[in-house]
Amino acid sequence: YICDVDVNKLVTLDDVMNQFKLGPNGGLMYCMEYLEKNVDWLEEKLKDYQDHYILFDCPGQVELYTHHYSMRNIVQQLSKYAYRELSKKYRKLNAALCEIVEEFNLVSFQTLNIQDKESVFKLLKLIDKTNGFCFGGEYSASSVLESINTPDIEYEYNRIAAVQEKYVESDDIDEVLKEFVDHMKQEQQ
């Protein structure tokens, strides 16, 4: 997707890692701290979007938010600007959404080893169940429950083939797909 405001124009992880000889986590912490020190740059870029709903796509490392304070400080700084009015306007909505997420356990963390084919398969299967994609169209309650336990092998085969074209060497694809279909058939028994 295309960002209207891209922090990579201020600082990039690759540049930080190369310049300071940091690993990915250390580099991300440095980038967050750099953004915090240059929050006026971000505020200036966001001025054109004051009447818009703003979505921040942040790194997924939870430690950046639980053990590090730069993101919290950035949000606090932004709230001091014109964004305070928006945060007050949507405070009840945000509180209600947070409550729903917490009550229904809508957030979970799963492991993924992109080099491990089985790990990719399991995560894709879970994602499809979670977003309802495995159900396809309208079904009765009993057929929905049945579809959770007995996935469509042909659908799975084609879907996984597309993923594997990206991540698995071409010599291995046929063998891996055969293993996957055999695995899915065993699960159904």
Backbone as a ProteinNet text record, in pm:
[ID]
protein_1_A
[PRIMARY]
YICDVDVNKLVTLDDVMNQFKLGPNGGLMYCMEYLEKNVDWLEEKLKDYQDHYILFDCPGQVELYTHHYSMRNIVQQLSKYAYRELSKKYRKLNAALCEIVEEFNLVSFQTLNIQDKESVFKLLKLIDKTNGFCFGGEYSASSVLESINTPDIEYEYNRIAAVQEKYVESDDIDEVLKEFVDHMKQEQQ
[TERTIARY]
83.1	0	87.8	28.9	102.5	67.2	169.5	149.6	141.8	51	47.2	161.4	196.1	310.4	394.9	517.8	604.5	726.4	741	852.5	985.5	982.4	1106.1	1172.2	1098.7	1159	1238.1	1214	1287.8	1403.7	1374.4	1475.2	1435.9	1537	1507.4	1584.5	1523.3	1584.7	1715.5	1715.7	1838.6	1954.5	1927.8	2034.8	2087.5	1996.4	2036.2	2119.5	2072.5	2145.5	2285.9	2297.6	2428.8	2519.8	2466	2547.2	2595.9	2508.6	2543.9	2574	2573.7	2602.7	2509.8	2379.7	2278.1	2202.9	2144.8	2054.9	1917.2	1822.5	1688.9	1618.1	1625.1	1555.4	1618.6	1750.3	1819.7	1796.1	1793.8	1767.1	1627.2	1529.8	1392.3	1381.2	1449.2	1445.3	1507.2	1617.6	1680.9	1586.4	1522.5	1429	1313.3	1259.4	1149.5	1196.7	1316.1	1370	1398.2	1445.1	1472.9	1342.6	1238.8	1108.8	1057	1075.9	1032.8	1103	1233.4	1308.3	1271	1217.9	1180.4	1029.4	953	807.6	749.2	821.6	775.6	769.8	860.9	855.9	723.5	687.9	563.9	442.9	443.9	332.5	314.3	424.7	418.6	358.8	397.7	345.9	197.1	152.1	11.9	-83.3	-29.8	-115.5	-217.9	-181.2	-272.6	-384.5	-377.7	-473.6	-553.2	-566	-634.4	-781.4	-845	-986.5	-1004.6	-899.2	-903.1	-887.4	-931.7	-905.2	-763.2	-678.3	-536.9	-508.6	-447.7	-408.9	-256.9	-200.4	-56.6	-23.7	55	101.2	237.9	242.7	363.9	429.5	558.1	625.7	555	566.3	494.8	565.2	685.3	757.5	692.7	624.2	547.3	636.2	763	855	869.7	849.5	858.6	750.8	646.1	534.3	523.3	573.7	561.1	682.1	800.1	922.5	994.6	937.2	1000.9	895.8	932.9	833.2	824.8	900.5	899.6	762	695	564	464	463.3	374.4	403.3	531.5	569.1	529	540.3	499.2	350	271.3	126.5	91.1	158.9	133	165.8	276.2	312.4	207.6	164	62.9	-68.1	-99.4	-224.8	-218.5	-98.5	-84.9	-115.9	-104.5	-133.2	-282.4	-319.3	-460.6	-528.9	-454	-513.4	-584.9	-565.6	-633.8	-784.4	-831.2	-975.7	-1030	-956.1	-1001.5	-1001.8	-898.8	-894.8	-1010.1	-1047.1	-1162.3	-1290.6	-1299.9	-1420.4	-1444.9	-1337.9	-1351.2	-1316.5	-1305.3	-1265.7	-1362.3	-1493.5	-1592.5	-1584.9	-1569.7	-1559.4	-1435.3	-1323	-1200	-1213.8	-1274.4	-1294.1	-1382.9	-1489.3	-1579.9	-1508.8	-1429.8	-1356.1	-1254.2	-1183.2	-1086.6	-1156	-1272.4	-1347.2	-1389.5	-1435.2	-1475.5	-1356.3	-1243.5	-1123.4	-1082.9	-1086.2	-1047.5	-1147.8	-1277.6	-1379.6	-1385.8	-1366.6	-1382.3	-1249.3	-1140.5	-1007.7	-980.6	-999	-984.9	-840.6	-749.9	-608.9	-536.5	-458.7	-375.5	-245.8	-147.7	-18.6	9.7	59.6	94.3	238.1	303.1	439.9	438.7	538	554.4	702.9	741.6	875.6	856.5	884.2	856.7	937.5	1044.4	1124.1	1064.8	973.4	911.5	775.5	764.8	642.8	519.7	535.8	423.3	376.8	470.7	436	353.3	391.6	315.9	175.9	166.4	36.2	-57.4	-4.5	-87.9	-137	-49.9	-90.4	-193	-172.7	-269.9	-406.9	-406.7	-531.5	-602	-525.6	-582.2	-635.7	-563.6	-608.8	-739.8	-747.7	-870.6	-988.5	-966.3	-1073.7	-1113.2	-1013	-1038	-1118.4	-1081.6	-1152.1	-1274.9	-1304.6	-1425	-1410.6	-1291.5	-1271.7	-1294.6	-1269.8	-1286.1	-1432.9	-1524.5	-1666.5	-1718.6	-1652.1	-1690.1	-1817.1	-1930.8	-2058.1	-2148.4	-2278	-2374	-2391.7	-2383.7	-2398.5	-2488.6	-2540.4	-2611.9	-2508.9	-2553.6	-2460.8	-2387.8	-2459.8	-2394.7	-2290.6	-2315.9	-2216.9	-2096.2	-2116.8	-2004.3	-1914.6	-1973	-1893.5	-1821.8	-1889.4	-1828.6	-1710.7	-1724.3	-1618	-1494	-1509.9	-1393.4	-1308.6	-1371.2	-1298.4	-1259.1	-1325.5	-1294.5	-1275.3	-1155.8	-1131.7	-1134.2	-1163.6	-1166.1	-1021.6	-985.7	-847.5	-805.4	-891.6	-855.7	-829.9	-915.4	-896.1	-762.9	-736.2	-612.2	-491.7	-500.8	-390.4	-357.2	-459.5	-436.7	-388.5	-442.5	-403.7	-258.2	-222.7	-86.2	11.9	-30.2	57.9	98.7	5.4	36	137	121.4	214.2	352	353.9	482	560.5	491.9	563.7	651.6	607.6	685.4	800.7	778.8	871.5	947.6	913.5	978.5	1043.7	1162.6	1230	1144.6	1146.5	1056.2	1073.7	1193.3	1214.8	1136.1	1110.3	1045.4	893.2	835	692.5	604.9	628.1	542.6	548.1	666.7	682.4	610.9	626.5	564.9	413.1	361.4	216.3	159.7	229.4	183.6	181.2	287.3	292	176.3	147.3	39.9	-95.5	-122.9	-250.3	-262.7	-155.1	-157.2	-184.5	-120.9	-140.7	-286.7	-346.1	-484.8	-579.9	-552.7	-636.2	-629.7	-510.6	-496.6	-572	-569.8	-643.8	-792.6	-844.7	-987.7	-1032.5	-940.1	-977.2	-991.7
-117.2	0	123.8	234.9	360.6	443.1	492.5	574.9	721.9	793.4	937	1005.5	952	1000.3	877.4	877.4	760.8	798.9	737.9	766.7	729.1	640.8	603.6	723.6	830.8	952	1027.9	996.5	1056.9	967.4	839.5	744.1	604.9	525.2	388.9	288.5	176.2	71.1	23.4	1.9	-46.3	50	180.2	279.5	278.6	271.6	271.3	146.8	30.1	-94.1	-89	-37.6	-29.5	73.1	190.9	298.6	269.1	213.3	193.4	48.2	-39.3	-181.9	-242.5	-215.6	-267.3	-381.7	-467.8	-571.2	-511.2	-592.3	-539.2	-478.1	-542.1	-488.8	-359.1	-356.3	-234.2	-122.6	-159	-60.4	-2.2	-87.5	-38.4	55.6	20.1	108.2	243.7	242.5	368.1	449.6	383.9	454.3	517.1	443.9	497.8	617.7	608	719.7	839.9	812.9	920.4	990.1	912.1	970.2	1052	1000.2	1073.4	1209.4	1211.3	1337	1430.4	1374.5	1454.5	1451.8	1446.2	1436.7	1559.7	1672.4	1791.5	1765.1	1680.2	1641	1568.7	1475.9	1399.7	1491.5	1581.3	1673.4	1759.8	1806.4	1888.8	1809.3	1684.5	1599.5	1569.6	1560.8	1526	1646	1766.2	1885.3	1880.2	1824.8	1817.5	1715.7	1638	1530.4	1548	1671.7	1694.4	1654.5	1658.9	1621.3	1476.8	1398.1	1259.6	1165.3	1044.8	938.2	890.4	886.4	853.6	716	631.8	497.8	490.4	454.8	439.4	291.6	255.4	118.4	110.7	43.1	39.9	-97.4	-103.8	-234.2	-330.4	-458.6	-559.3	-608.8	-560.6	-607	-548.3	-630.9	-586.4	-520.5	-556.1	-496.1	-346	-299.1	-155.1	-77	-144.4	-76.6	-114.9	-232.8	-277.3	-242	-235.3	-210.9	-82.9	-9.8	108.6	218.5	341.5	447.5	545.7	525.5	622.4	635.2	524.5	533	605.3	572.1	640.7	791.2	827.4	968.6	1037.8	968.5	1025	1052.2	956.2	973.8	1089.2	1099.3	1210.2	1343.9	1349.5	1473.2	1510.2	1412.7	1440.6	1486.8	1432.7	1472.8	1617.1	1671.9	1812.2	1906.8	1856.1	1938	1932.7	1958.3	1963.5	1828.3	1722.2	1589.1	1562.5	1651.3	1635.9	1638.5	1730.6	1740.4	1610.6	1553.6	1426.9	1316.3	1311.9	1203.6	1217.6	1341.3	1360.2	1319.5	1354.9	1325.2	1174	1097.8	953.5	873	937.6	868.5	754.9	782.5	677.6	562.8	596	492	406.4	469.2	394.7	305.8	358.2	278.7	158.1	177.9	67.8	-37.9	4.8	-90.9	-168.7	-100.8	-169.9	-272.4	-236.3	-327.6	-452.2	-434.5	-548.3	-638.9	-579.1	-658.1	-739.9	-678.6	-749.2	-857.6	-825.5	-920.6	-1045.2	-1028.7	-1141	-1200.3	-1163.1	-1215.7	-1207.6	-1088.7	-1072	-1056.3	-1047.9	-1037.4	-1157.9	-1222	-1331.6	-1329.7	-1398.6	-1404.2	-1548.8	-1567.9	-1701.1	-1697.8	-1811.3	-1817.8	-1848.6	-1798.9	-1827.4	-1836.2	-1947.1	-1961.9	-1974.4	-1869.2	-1868.3	-1975.3	-2023.8	-2130.1	-2268.9	-2279.7	-2406.1	-2416.2	-2506.9	-2518	-2548.2	-2634	-2669.6	-2549.4	-2466.8	-2346.2	-2251.5	-2237.8	-2152.9	-2209.8	-2341	-2404.9	-2382.2	-2404.7	-2390.1	-2247	-2150.9	-2011.4	-1971.6	-2013.4	-1982	-2042.8	-2162.9	-2229.2	-2152.6	-2110.8	-2034.7	-1899.7	-1834.1	-1704.7	-1721.2	-1823.6	-1846.8	-1876.7	-1950.5	-1976.2	-1847.6	-1769.5	-1648.2	-1545.9	-1524.6	-1422.1	-1475.5	-1603.1	-1660.5	-1697.5	-1680.4	-1707.4	-1854.4	-1941	-2084.7	-2121.1	-2031.6	-2061.8	-2027.4	-1937.5	-1904.6	-1824.1	-1885.8	-1816.5	-1843.3	-1845.9	-1868.7	-2018.3	-2057.8	-2197.3	-2204.6	-2321.6	-2342.6	-2359.3	-2348.3	-2358.8	-2493.3	-2600.3	-2731.7	-2744.3	-2688.5	-2699.4	-2610.9	-2498.6	-2413.6	-2489.2	-2552.1	-2629	-2744.2	-2806.6	-2916.8	-2867.1	-2749.2	-2697.8	-2661	-2627.8	-2597	-2721.7	-2834.1	-2958.4	-3032.4	-3005.3	-3075.3	-2974.1	-2917.4	-2818.2	-2881	-2799.2	-2841.8	-2862.6	-2987.1	-3020.7	-2949.7	-2948.6	-2885.7	-2735.9	-2671	-2529.4	-2508.5	-2588.8	-2576.8	-2598.3	-2696.2	-2726.8	-2605.8	-2544.4	-2429.8	-2308	-2286.8	-2171.2	-2184.5	-2300.9	-2323.4	-2317.7	-2362.9	-2357	-2213.3	-2121.4	-1980.2	-1926.9	-1964.5	-1918.9	-1979.6	-2106.1	-2173.4	-2123.3	-2078	-2022.4	-1906.5	-1835.5	-1723.4	-1768.3	-1870.2	-1898.5	-2030.1	-2114.7	-2245	-2256.7	-2313.8	-2333.9	-2422.1	-2392.8	-2459.6	-2611.1	-2662.7	-2807.5	-2877.4	-2807.2	-2867.4	-2858.1	-2774.9	-2743.5	-2867.4	-2947.8	-3064.6	-3160	-3182.4	-3272.8	-3215.9	-3087.6	-3024.7	-3027.3	-2997	-2998.1	-3138.2	-3237.6	-3375.2	-3408.7	-3369.2	-3393.1	-3322.2	-3201.2	-3125.7	-3192.8	-3233.2	-3299.1	-3427.5	-3505.5	-3627.4	-3594.2	-3489.3	-3446.2	-3407.2	-3330.8	-3287.2	-3406.8	-3504.7	-3623.8	-3701.4	-3710.9	-3778.7	-3704.9	-3572	-3493.3	-3519.8	-3542	-3563	-3700.3	-3793.2	-3929.9	-3942.9
0	0	0	-37	-43.7	79.7	148.3	268	227.5	288.7	267	340.9	457	534.1	565.9	517.5	534.4	617.2	733.4	824.1	760.8	660.6	591.9	524.1	505.4	448.1	553.9	680.3	790.7	833.1	852.5	898.9	849.2	809.9	765.4	851.5	872.8	953.7	891.2	760	693.5	711.7	694.8	712.5	854.9	952.2	1093.1	1123.9	1077.2	1104.1	1044.1	921.5	855.6	921.5	951.4	1006.3	1147.4	1232.3	1371.9	1406.9	1305.1	1325.4	1430	1415.9	1507.5	1441.9	1522.9	1472.5	1450	1403.9	1373.5	1494	1610	1727.1	1775.9	1784.5	1824.1	1723.7	1595.8	1491.3	1501.9	1531	1547.3	1667.1	1776.5	1893.7	1860.7	1787.4	1748.9	1660.6	1563.7	1473.8	1551.1	1647.4	1727.6	1809.1	1866.4	1943.8	1853.3	1733.4	1637.7	1597.2	1573.5	1541.7	1660	1779.6	1898.8	1907.8	1882.3	1887.6	1773.4	1665.5	1548.6	1526.2	1633.7	1623.1	1553.5	1557.2	1484.9	1334.6	1282.8	1141.5	1112.1	1199.7	1183.4	1193.8	1290.8	1308.1	1183.1	1127.1	1005.1	888.5	874.3	766	784.4	909.6	937.1	928.8	919.6	915.5	802.7	689	574.3	595.3	702	723.7	853.3	899.7	1027.3	1024.2	909.5	899.8	853.8	862	817.4	936.1	915.1	1010.6	981.6	1080.6	1060.8	1118.3	1037.5	1078.6	1079.3	1193.4	1205.1	1193.1	1093	1075.9	1143	1255.5	1338.3	1331.3	1367	1370.2	1464.7	1437.8	1514.4	1639.2	1667	1784.9	1909.9	1985.2	2100.9	2206	2209.4	2306.5	2287.1	2165	2139	2213.9	2254.6	2320.3	2467.5	2503.7	2642.5	2727	2665.9	2740.9	2698.9	2609.2	2553.5	2544.9	2567.9	2582.5	2465.8	2361	2251.4	2186.7	2160.7	2094.6	2184	2311.8	2405.1	2405.3	2405.5	2405.2	2275.5	2163.6	2034.3	2035.1	2082.8	2088.9	2181.3	2294	2386.3	2321.1	2247.2	2178.6	2073.1	1996.8	1894.1	1956.8	2073	2137.4	2186.6	2204.9	2245.1	2129.6	2008	1890.4	1862.3	1740.9	1702.5	1711.5	1729.3	1731.8	1863.3	1961.4	2089.8	2069.2	1984.1	1961	1902.9	1810.8	1752	1856.2	1939.4	2038.2	2137.1	2172.8	2261	2190.2	2062.9	1984.9	1976.8	1962.4	1943	2068.2	2182.2	2305.2	2339.6	2333.6	2366.4	2267.4	2137.8	2035.8	2059.9	2085.2	2111.3	2234	2340.1	2461.7	2433.7	2355.8	2322.7	2238.8	2140.9	2057.6	2139.9	2228.6	2315.7	2403.9	2455.2	2540.9	2462.9	2339.7	2256.1	2228.7	2193.2	2164.2	2286.6	2404.4	2526.2	2565.5	2559.1	2603	2515.6	2386.7	2295.3	2250.1	2317.4	2283.4	2133.4	2077	1933.5	1887.3	1980.4	1944.2	2001.5	1918.3	1965.6	1887.1	1938.5	1873.6	1836.9	1717	1669.2	1620.2	1626.6	1576	1427.4	1358.4	1216.3	1187	1130.8	1076.5	926.7	853.6	710	636.7	696.9	636.7	662	758.1	794.6	726.3	631	550.8	636.2	734.6	821.1	902.8	945.8	1020.5	934.1	808.6	715.4	694.2	674.8	653.3	771.7	891.9	1011.5	1028.6	1004.7	1020.6	914.8	791.8	686.8	717.3	768	804.4	916.1	1016.4	1127.5	1080.4	993.3	941.1	865.6	782.4	706.7	799.1	905.1	1001.5	1072.8	1110.2	1187	1108.4	983.7	906.2	834	851.6	792.9	646.6	590.9	449.4	416.2	511.1	484.6	464.5	506.5	492.2	353.6	283.2	146.9	136.8	143.1	128.2	245.8	217.7	325.3	348.2	473.7	512.7	634.9	659.3	784	895.1	1017.8	1131.3	1130.9	1099.6	1102.2	991.8	873.9	767.1	794.4	864.9	902.6	998.9	1099.7	1195	1125.8	1030.9	956.9	874.2	813.6	727.8	807.7	934.4	1017.5	1034.3	1054.1	1078.8	952	840.6	716.8	603.6	593	489	350.3	252.8	113.7	66.7	42.7	7.1	-121.7	-220.7	-347.8	-328.6	-250.7	-221.7	-150	-47.7	27	-64.3	-150.9	-241.2	-327.4	-388.9	-477.3	-400.6	-283.5	-202.5	-157.9	-112.1	-64.8	-182.5	-296.5	-413.8	-443.1	-431.1	-456	-355.2	-228.9	-125.1	-148	-181.4	-196.7	-317.2	-418.7	-532.7	-488.3	-385.7	-334.3	-246.3	-160.6	-52.5	-63.2	-155.7	-164.4	-301.1	-302.2	-429.1	-520	-649.9	-743.8	-746.8	-719.7	-721.8	-611.4	-502.2	-386.3	-389.5	-475.3	-467.4	-481.9	-584.2	-604.9	-486.5	-434.8	-320.9	-197.2	-172.8	-56.5	-68.9	-186.6	-205.1	-186.8	-234.7	-215.1	-66.5	5.7	149.8	219.5	177.1	240.5	217.2	95.2	65.1	146	154.3	234.7	381.5	430.2	569.4	592.3	500.3	514.7	509.8	427.2	421.3	551.7	610.8	739.6	849	846.2	945.1	938.7	817.6	800.3	850.7	858.4	900.4	1047.8
[MASK]
+++++++++++++++++++++++++++++++++++++++++++++++++++++++++++++++++++++++++++++++++++++++++++++++++++++++++++++++++++++++++++++++++++++++++++++++++++++++++++++++++++++++++++++++++++++++++++++

